[in-house]
Amino acid sequence: MNWRDLSVSACGKYHERDGQPAYDGRFDEVLKFHAPGLAPVKRGDEAWHVGPDGNAAYSRRFIRTFGFYEGFAAAQAQDGWHHIRPDGSDTYPDRYDWCGNFQGERCTVRLRDGRYRHVFSDGSIAYPETWRYAGDYKDGFCVIQSDAGLCTHLDLNGKPLHGNWFADLDVFHKGFARARDGDGWMHVDLRGVPAYARRFAAVEPFYNGQARVERFDGGLEVINEQGQRLIELRPARQSEFAALSSDMVGYWRTETIAAAVRLGVIEGLPCTSDALAEKCGLSSDGAMRLLRALGELRLVERKAENWGLSVRGELLLADHSLSLADAALEYSDALSDLWSSLPEALKAKGDWRAPDIFGDVAKDPARLQGHHRMLRSYARHDYALIPGALGLQGNERVVDAGGGFGTLATNILSACPDAHVTVLDKPEVVEQARDSLGLVPGLNWQPGDLFEPWSAQADVVTLARVLHDWDDGDAIKILSQARAALPLGGKLFIIEMLMEEHGVSGALCDLHLLMATGGRERSKEAFERLLAEAGFRLVEVRRVAALPAVLCAEAI
């Protein structure tokens, strides 16, 4: 009997040919046959491989077995995962947390520490690096994921094929790979370059020059390799009218959340709607209407008659380590008011000038405290992995310029206790920060002006979300002061969200900065130009699993 003629039965308990069982035995689970004519089977707690006659190919038993690829099959044993030969013998002595399949004479494995790499059939490593994830090779290339959560392609030698990184990525099929960036899914060629400008909610691989894609409005269409629509398979599920209308009333959400914070609703839960009304001085009808709106925003949940905060809603508690309560008030009040001048700010000629938000905040001690609590929450959320990305030796003199309440500085000291970190910021900020943190070993505070010469000298300067608050001219002035504080070869680390040179992701935040500070979000290329003008050379961009990236520069 030719194993190629056998298929898995509809019940998945045996193999069949022309609808008839190929043998008398039955199993709990069977998989299809692979060369050299063996199929994985499982019965009870034991797994092995059988031939076309249903008889075992060897005497050993495993927890799970899988199909043969390039002559080897992955098997899970009591002591870990590995590969076996058709006679059931081990291919190599190593054991792993998990194994993939051999493709291109290489196989992806997950090490005991959770890292991924590729190995050869004798168990030797294909390259020295390990990754957060690594997939099977196909046609000489594989997909790996870095610790920052970004993906790229490697060749058979473990070297980057094109050096471009994406939020998600697939292997190549017909010369194109599915890829996703901040704007959506598309196809890229072997150079890692998008084949077209459009972006989609989902895309399928190209098949004979065409691919099925789903638009963001839920519509389906078939496109060619230039991204042009050939036919529409399904019209939009949400009209553009409805989508635009939803965007236009985004302030409903902002004001609802802010009202819940101002009225004490967040701190008053959990309780019934009537109890909340009494606690917060609301009418019974008003309490119920607000709770329902918060429920639509997934901030509260209702169980019987009691309402309580969801995990998302807990972020609005004032004592939460990542509290966004202050942010809710800022976005509803002062920051919201600034947007009314957006048309004037965008005109080529006009009287609009960027507000002095830092000066305005400094005039009100209560707002200063709340504003920096808001910034501290964002810093706590986004900066946890930054110290590891800096690659410090551990004993450097670091100036954290514009470091606010010292979140990044304390993170650096936690990772490098022998470092000496100075936070340079406005006097009123330093005063409150020092009072808030108290004495921290290795941490110094320096009141000052980023635009004036810094009294502190450093081996390393960090600028975390500072430059995006300023236009190019002011950003260069700050960078010039950083350069003066560093020796030749000194290190500068800029922590910022990077915009794609030709993308749109982050553009609304860019407008927010324009209105709030007169600043802007920038691309890697834009930072490179500013750095060169201020006496720095951009060395590399390091990605972390957070919104901001780390631009590493050297004083020249």
C-alpha distance (Angstrom), angle and dihedral (degrees) to the residues before:
residue distance angle dihedral
M1 . . .
N2 3.83 . .
W3 3.80 110.8 .
R4 3.81 89.9 -148.0
D5 3.81 88.9 69.1
L6 3.81 93.0 57.4
S7 3.79 126.1 94.8
V8 3.79 136.4 179.6
S9 3.80 113.7 -89.7
A10 3.80 119.9 -117.1
C11 3.82 90.6 -107.5
G12 3.82 91.3 50.6
K13 3.84 92.6 -130.9
Y14 3.83 100.7 108.1
H15 3.81 144.8 -0.8
E16 3.77 124.1 -95.7
R17 3.78 142.3 -167.5
D18 3.80 121.1 -149.2
G19 3.81 88.6 -11.8
Q20 3.81 94.7 -53.3
P21 3.85 126.9 108.8
A22 3.80 112.0 -98.9
Y23 3.83 92.6 -148.6
D24 3.80 141.2 5.2
G25 3.81 99.6 -109.3
R26 3.79 124.7 96.1
F27 3.81 130.0 -154.0
D28 3.78 138.0 -169.5
E29 3.79 90.3 -119.5
V30 3.81 137.4 2.6
L31 3.80 131.9 -175.1
K32 3.79 127.7 -157.5
F33 3.79 125.5 -79.7
H34 3.78 121.9 -94.7
A35 3.81 130.7 -174.7
P36 3.00 127.4 -49.1
G37 3.81 83.2 41.3
L38 3.80 102.8 -92.7
A39 3.81 131.1 127.4
P40 3.82 130.5 -161.2
V41 3.81 115.7 -116.8
K42 3.81 134.9 178.8
R43 3.79 131.5 -158.7
G44 3.78 120.3 174.9
D45 3.81 109.5 -40.8
E46 3.82 94.4 -21.9
A47 3.79 131.9 86.5
W48 3.79 132.6 -175.7
H49 3.85 142.2 139.0
V50 3.79 128.6 -85.3
G51 3.79 135.0 -164.4
P52 3.83 126.0 -127.0
D53 3.81 89.8 -80.3
G54 3.81 92.0 58.2
N55 3.79 93.3 -112.6
A56 3.81 121.8 133.3
A57 3.81 116.0 -95.8
Y58 3.82 91.7 -148.0
S59 3.80 140.7 0.4
R60 3.82 100.1 -110.7
R61 3.79 121.9 101.1
F62 3.81 130.0 -152.0
I63 3.80 139.5 -175.8
R64 3.82 91.9 -112.6
T65 3.80 135.9 -4.9
F66 3.77 132.3 -165.3
G67 3.80 139.7 -165.4
F68 3.81 125.7 -64.9
Y69 3.79 117.6 -105.0
E70 3.79 120.3 -176.8
G71 3.81 87.8 -10.7
F72 3.83 98.4 -52.1
A73 3.81 133.3 93.1
A74 3.79 129.5 -158.1
A75 3.79 114.1 -121.3
Q76 3.79 133.3 -176.6
A77 3.80 113.9 -141.8
Q78 3.80 132.9 175.0
D79 3.80 90.6 -94.0
G80 3.81 96.4 46.0
W81 3.80 144.2 -77.3
H82 3.82 125.1 -46.0
H83 3.81 141.3 138.3
I84 3.79 129.2 -88.9
R85 3.80 136.3 -162.6
P86 3.83 123.6 -121.9
D87 3.82 89.7 -91.5
G88 3.82 90.1 57.1
S89 3.80 95.4 -108.7
D90 3.81 121.2 136.7
T91 3.78 117.3 -96.0
Y92 3.81 91.5 -152.2
P93 3.83 136.0 -4.9
D94 3.83 97.7 -114.6
R95 3.80 123.6 104.9
Y96 3.79 125.9 -152.4
D97 3.77 140.5 -168.8
W98 3.82 88.2 -115.2
C99 3.83 140.0 -14.2
G100 3.79 134.8 -148.4
N101 3.80 128.0 -160.0
F102 3.79 130.1 -73.9
Q103 3.79 112.8 -104.0
G104 3.78 122.2 164.1
E105 3.84 88.8 5.0
R106 3.81 89.6 -63.5
C107 3.77 133.4 97.0
T108 3.79 133.3 -163.9
V109 3.82 116.7 -125.3
R110 3.79 134.5 -179.6
L111 3.79 114.0 -132.3
R112 3.79 124.2 -140.0
D113 3.80 90.1 -99.4
G114 3.81 91.2 57.4
R115 3.81 95.7 -104.3
Y116 3.81 123.0 129.3
R117 3.79 132.6 -136.9
H118 3.82 140.2 149.5
V119 3.79 125.6 -103.3
F120 3.81 136.0 -170.4
S121 3.80 122.6 -119.4
D122 3.81 91.5 -94.4
G123 3.82 89.6 57.1
S124 3.81 95.8 -106.9
I125 3.80 116.1 135.9
A126 3.80 120.0 -101.5
Y127 3.83 93.3 -147.2
P128 3.83 135.1 -5.9
E129 3.83 100.1 -113.2
T130 3.79 124.9 92.1
W131 3.80 124.6 -154.5
R132 3.77 141.1 -156.7
Y133 3.80 85.6 -114.3
A134 3.80 137.1 -4.3
G135 3.81 127.3 -172.7
D136 3.80 133.3 -155.4
Y137 3.77 120.8 -73.6
K138 3.77 118.7 -108.4
D139 3.80 124.0 -176.2
G140 3.80 90.4 -12.6
F141 3.82 99.1 -49.7
C142 3.79 137.1 86.6
V143 3.81 137.6 -173.9
I144 3.80 121.4 -116.7
Q145 3.79 131.0 -176.8
S146 3.80 122.8 -143.1
D147 3.79 125.9 -143.0
A148 3.80 86.8 -98.3
G149 3.81 89.0 64.6
L150 3.82 93.6 -111.5
C151 3.80 124.6 128.9
T152 3.79 136.5 -143.2
H153 3.83 139.6 161.8
L154 3.81 125.4 -96.8
D155 3.81 127.0 -161.5
L156 3.80 124.9 -134.6
N157 3.81 90.5 -81.1
G158 3.79 92.7 55.5
K159 3.80 92.0 -107.3
P160 3.82 123.6 134.5
L161 3.79 111.3 -94.8
H162 3.80 96.8 -152.8
G163 3.81 106.9 -9.9
N164 3.80 94.6 -126.6
W165 3.81 117.5 131.5
F166 3.79 128.3 -149.9
A167 3.80 137.9 -173.8
D168 3.82 88.3 -118.0
L169 3.77 133.7 0.3
D170 3.80 143.8 -178.1
V171 3.80 134.2 -154.8
F172 3.79 120.0 -91.0
H173 3.78 121.5 -83.4
K174 3.79 120.3 -179.1
G175 3.81 90.2 -11.9
F176 3.82 96.3 -52.1
A177 3.79 134.5 88.0
R178 3.78 128.2 -156.8
A179 3.81 109.6 -115.7
R180 3.80 137.5 175.0
D181 3.79 128.0 -153.3
G182 3.80 130.9 172.5
D183 3.81 90.9 -70.9
G184 3.81 99.0 49.2
W185 3.81 144.2 -89.1
M186 3.81 125.9 -29.3
H187 3.82 139.9 142.9
V188 3.80 124.5 -91.3
D189 3.79 129.8 -162.7
L190 3.81 128.9 -132.2
R191 3.81 89.5 -78.4
G192 3.80 90.1 59.0
V193 3.81 88.9 -113.3
P194 3.83 120.3 138.3
A195 3.79 111.5 -107.0
Y196 3.82 91.0 -142.0
A197 3.81 141.2 2.7
R198 3.81 99.8 -111.0
R199 3.82 122.9 99.0
F200 3.80 128.5 -154.6
A201 3.80 141.6 -167.1
A202 3.82 89.0 -119.3
V203 3.81 138.4 -4.9
E204 3.80 134.5 -165.9
P205 3.83 123.6 -144.3
F206 3.80 117.3 -86.1
Y207 3.79 114.9 -93.0
N208 3.81 116.3 -167.8
G209 3.80 90.3 -19.6
Q210 3.81 96.8 -47.9
A211 3.82 135.7 90.2
R212 3.78 136.1 -168.5
V213 3.81 112.8 -126.7
E214 3.79 138.2 179.2
R215 3.79 118.9 -136.2
F216 3.79 123.2 -141.8
D217 3.81 89.3 -105.8
G218 3.81 89.9 60.0
G219 3.80 95.1 -104.4
L220 3.81 120.2 136.5
E221 3.78 125.5 -141.6
V222 3.79 142.3 160.2
I223 3.81 116.6 -118.8
N224 3.77 134.6 -170.6
E225 3.81 125.4 -129.3
Q226 3.81 90.1 -84.0
G227 3.82 91.0 58.3
Q228 3.79 93.3 -109.7
R229 3.79 119.5 144.9
L230 3.79 113.6 -111.3
I231 3.81 99.7 174.8
E232 3.79 136.9 -9.5
L233 3.80 114.2 -124.3
R234 3.80 97.7 -177.5
P235 3.79 131.0 10.7
A236 3.78 122.0 -124.1
R237 3.79 114.7 -66.4
Q238 3.79 91.2 -153.2
S239 3.76 119.6 39.4
E240 3.78 118.2 -125.4
F241 3.80 85.8 -124.9
A242 3.82 91.0 61.3
A243 3.81 93.0 42.4
L244 3.79 92.9 51.0
S245 3.78 91.7 45.1
S246 3.80 89.5 53.9
D247 3.81 91.2 51.1
M248 3.79 91.4 49.7
V249 3.80 93.4 58.6
G250 3.78 96.3 49.1
Y251 3.79 88.2 120.6
W252 3.81 87.9 69.6
R253 3.79 87.9 70.7
T254 3.81 93.8 45.0
E255 3.80 93.8 51.1
T256 3.81 94.3 42.9
I257 3.80 92.2 53.7
A258 3.80 92.8 44.6
A259 3.80 91.6 49.2
A260 3.81 90.5 52.4
V261 3.81 89.9 53.6
R262 3.82 95.3 43.9
L263 3.79 94.1 47.6
G264 3.80 93.9 50.0
V265 3.79 92.8 -116.1
I266 3.82 93.6 132.0
E267 3.79 93.2 52.7
G268 3.84 91.7 41.6
L269 3.81 96.3 61.7
P270 2.99 141.5 132.6
C271 3.79 101.2 56.8
T272 3.79 142.4 90.6
S273 3.78 120.7 -69.9
D274 3.81 91.4 -108.7
A275 3.81 91.6 50.8
L276 3.79 89.8 48.9
A277 3.79 91.1 50.6
E278 3.80 90.1 54.8
K279 3.83 93.7 45.0
C280 3.81 94.9 49.5
G281 3.79 101.4 32.7
L282 3.80 94.4 -111.8
S283 3.75 130.5 142.3
S284 3.81 114.4 -106.5
D285 3.79 89.4 -114.4
G286 3.80 92.3 47.6
A287 3.80 93.5 50.3
M288 3.81 92.4 50.9
R289 3.80 93.8 46.4
L290 3.78 92.2 49.8
L291 3.81 92.8 47.0
R292 3.79 91.1 51.1
A293 3.79 90.6 51.0
L294 3.80 90.4 49.3
G295 3.79 87.5 49.7
E296 3.80 90.6 54.8
L297 3.81 87.0 53.4
R298 3.84 88.7 51.1
L299 3.80 91.1 -120.2
V300 3.81 95.9 118.5
E301 3.80 134.9 30.4
R302 3.79 129.9 -153.9
K303 3.80 123.3 -136.8
A304 3.79 112.0 -180.0
E305 3.82 103.7 -51.0
N306 3.80 96.4 -23.4
W307 3.77 125.1 93.6
G308 3.81 121.2 -155.8
L309 3.78 139.3 172.3
S310 3.79 120.2 -90.1
V311 3.80 120.3 -137.6
R312 3.79 86.9 -94.3
G313 3.81 92.1 48.2
E314 3.81 91.5 52.8
L315 3.81 87.4 68.0
L316 3.82 86.6 73.1
L317 3.81 93.7 60.6
A318 3.79 110.4 112.4
D319 3.81 93.7 -132.2
H320 3.82 96.1 46.9
S321 3.83 110.7 119.5
L322 3.81 88.2 -127.7
S323 3.80 96.1 35.6
L324 3.79 116.0 171.7
A325 3.80 93.4 -175.2
D326 3.80 92.4 106.2
A327 3.81 90.4 45.9
A328 3.81 90.3 54.0
L329 3.79 90.5 56.0
E330 3.82 94.8 43.6
Y331 3.81 93.7 49.4
S332 3.80 91.8 47.6
D333 3.79 96.2 45.9
A334 3.80 127.1 24.4
L335 3.81 98.9 8.1
S336 3.79 92.5 46.9
D337 3.80 93.0 52.4
L338 3.81 91.3 56.8
W339 3.81 92.8 63.4
S340 3.79 92.9 67.5
S341 3.82 87.6 77.6
L342 3.81 95.1 54.4
P343 3.85 95.6 110.7
E344 3.81 90.6 54.0
A345 3.79 92.7 46.1
L346 3.81 91.1 55.0
K347 3.80 97.2 49.7
A348 3.79 119.2 106.0
K349 3.79 91.0 -132.8
G350 3.77 125.9 28.5
D351 3.78 147.4 104.2
W352 3.82 97.2 -96.8
R353 3.79 116.2 127.8
A354 3.78 127.9 -176.2
P355 3.81 112.4 -99.6
D356 3.78 121.7 -112.3
I357 3.78 93.8 -121.5
F358 3.80 93.8 165.9
G359 3.79 91.0 52.8
D360 3.79 91.9 46.3
V361 3.81 91.6 49.8
A362 3.81 91.5 48.7
K363 3.83 91.7 56.8
D364 3.80 92.2 63.1
P365 3.83 114.4 55.0
A366 3.81 92.2 -164.8
R367 3.79 92.8 50.9
L368 3.81 90.4 43.9
Q369 3.79 89.5 56.3
G370 3.81 93.3 46.6
H371 3.80 94.1 43.7
H372 3.78 92.7 53.7
R373 3.79 92.6 43.1
M374 3.80 85.5 57.1
L375 3.81 91.9 49.5
R376 3.79 90.0 46.3
S377 3.82 91.3 56.1
Y378 3.80 91.2 52.3
A379 3.81 89.8 46.6
R380 3.80 92.6 49.7
H381 3.78 89.9 50.7
D382 3.80 97.2 45.5
Y383 3.81 106.3 29.4
A384 3.81 102.9 55.2
L385 3.81 93.0 98.8
I386 3.81 97.2 36.0
P387 3.85 98.2 90.8
G388 3.80 90.5 57.6
A389 3.80 90.4 51.9
L390 3.82 92.7 53.3
G391 3.79 93.1 67.1
L392 3.81 94.4 -149.0
Q393 3.80 121.1 179.7
G394 3.79 87.7 -133.9
N395 3.80 105.9 -116.0
E396 3.80 101.8 68.9
R397 3.78 128.7 128.8
V398 3.79 103.4 -117.0
V399 3.78 127.2 -168.1
D400 3.80 111.8 -161.1
A401 3.80 98.2 -161.0
G402 3.79 114.1 -155.7
G403 3.80 87.7 6.5
G404 3.81 96.3 157.7
F405 3.79 113.8 -165.9
G406 3.82 91.9 -1.2
T407 3.82 101.8 -104.6
L408 3.80 95.1 140.1
A409 3.80 91.4 39.9
T410 3.80 93.2 54.8
N411 3.81 90.3 45.3
I412 3.80 89.2 54.4
L413 3.80 91.5 49.3
S414 3.79 91.2 49.3
A415 3.80 88.9 55.8
C416 3.84 94.9 37.6
P417 3.83 110.1 28.4
D418 3.82 92.2 176.2
A419 3.79 93.9 56.6
H420 3.82 121.9 102.8
V421 3.80 111.2 -135.9
T422 3.81 125.0 -170.6
V423 3.80 119.6 -168.0
L424 3.80 110.9 -149.4
D425 3.79 115.6 -164.0
K426 3.80 144.1 128.3
P427 3.84 114.0 -52.9
E428 3.80 95.0 -114.2
V429 3.81 90.6 50.5
V430 3.80 92.8 48.4
E431 3.80 91.1 49.3
Q432 3.81 94.0 54.4
A433 3.80 93.6 39.4
R434 3.79 92.9 51.9
D435 3.80 90.9 49.3
S436 3.80 91.0 47.3
L437 3.81 98.0 48.2
G438 3.77 101.6 31.6
L439 3.79 120.1 -162.9
V440 3.82 114.2 -10.8
P441 3.83 117.1 -179.6
G442 3.79 110.8 -115.4
L443 3.82 93.7 12.1
N444 3.81 120.8 114.7
W445 3.79 129.7 -179.4
Q446 3.78 124.0 -140.2
P447 3.82 119.4 -174.0
G448 3.77 110.6 -151.5
D449 3.78 150.8 111.9
L450 3.80 120.3 -80.6
F451 3.81 89.8 -145.1
E452 3.80 94.9 54.3
P453 3.83 125.9 68.8
W454 3.79 111.3 -73.7
S455 3.77 117.1 -126.3
A456 3.82 91.4 -150.4
Q457 3.80 121.2 84.5
A458 3.78 118.9 -152.0
D459 3.78 147.8 -173.0
V460 3.80 89.0 -151.9
V461 3.81 133.4 26.3
T462 3.79 123.3 -164.6
L463 3.80 123.2 -162.6
A464 3.80 107.6 -173.1
R465 3.79 113.5 -173.0
V466 3.79 90.7 -28.9
L467 3.79 105.4 112.3
H468 3.81 93.6 52.2
D469 3.82 87.9 67.4
W470 3.81 91.8 65.2
D471 3.77 140.2 58.6
D472 3.80 119.4 -113.1
G473 3.79 95.0 -90.4
D474 3.79 94.4 53.2
A475 3.81 91.9 40.6
I476 3.80 89.4 57.4
K477 3.81 90.1 50.1
I478 3.82 90.7 54.5
L479 3.79 91.5 45.8
S480 3.79 90.1 50.1
Q481 3.82 90.6 55.4
A482 3.80 88.8 49.0
R483 3.79 89.5 51.7
A484 3.82 90.9 51.2
A485 3.82 89.7 53.3
L486 3.81 92.9 53.3
P487 3.81 133.0 70.9
L488 3.79 122.5 -128.7
G489 3.78 106.3 -67.9
G490 3.82 92.6 20.0
K491 3.77 116.3 150.2
L492 3.79 126.9 -112.9
F493 3.80 121.1 -170.5
I494 3.80 118.5 -166.5
I495 3.80 114.5 -166.6
E496 3.79 110.1 -160.8
M497 3.78 143.0 131.5
L498 3.80 107.6 -98.4
M499 3.77 121.7 -139.9
E500 3.77 119.4 -148.4
E501 3.79 111.6 -109.8
H502 3.81 91.2 -123.9
G503 3.82 100.3 19.0
V504 3.80 132.8 96.8
S505 3.82 102.5 -145.2
G506 3.81 109.6 119.5
A507 3.80 94.6 20.3
L508 3.81 94.6 122.2
C509 3.80 90.1 52.8
D510 3.79 86.6 50.6
L511 3.81 89.9 56.7
H512 3.79 90.2 47.0
L513 3.81 90.1 56.2
L514 3.79 90.6 48.8
M515 3.79 90.9 55.1
A516 3.81 97.7 39.3
T517 3.80 102.0 41.8
G518 3.80 109.6 -5.1
G519 3.81 87.7 -108.1
R520 3.79 132.3 123.3
E521 3.78 145.4 -149.4
R522 3.81 113.3 -110.3
S523 3.78 141.9 -156.0
K524 3.79 125.0 -123.9
E525 3.79 89.0 -102.4
A526 3.81 92.0 53.1
F527 3.82 91.8 51.2
E528 3.78 90.1 47.7
R529 3.82 90.2 57.7
L530 3.82 93.1 48.3
L531 3.79 92.2 48.0
A532 3.79 93.2 50.6
E533 3.79 91.2 52.3
A534 3.82 92.0 51.0
G535 3.82 96.2 48.3
F536 3.80 102.7 -92.3
R537 3.78 136.0 116.9
L538 3.80 118.8 -144.4
V539 3.80 106.2 -127.9
E540 3.80 102.9 179.4
V541 3.78 146.2 -34.0
R542 3.79 115.9 -117.3
R543 3.78 118.0 -159.0
V544 3.78 123.8 -149.7
A545 3.78 131.7 -174.5
A546 3.80 91.6 -92.7
L547 3.79 138.4 76.3
P548 3.82 97.6 -92.4
A549 3.79 125.3 65.7
V550 3.80 127.4 -149.5
L551 3.80 116.5 -118.7
C552 3.79 109.1 -160.0
A553 3.80 115.5 -154.1
E554 3.80 135.6 173.4
A555 3.80 128.6 -144.0
I556 3.82 111.0 -115.2
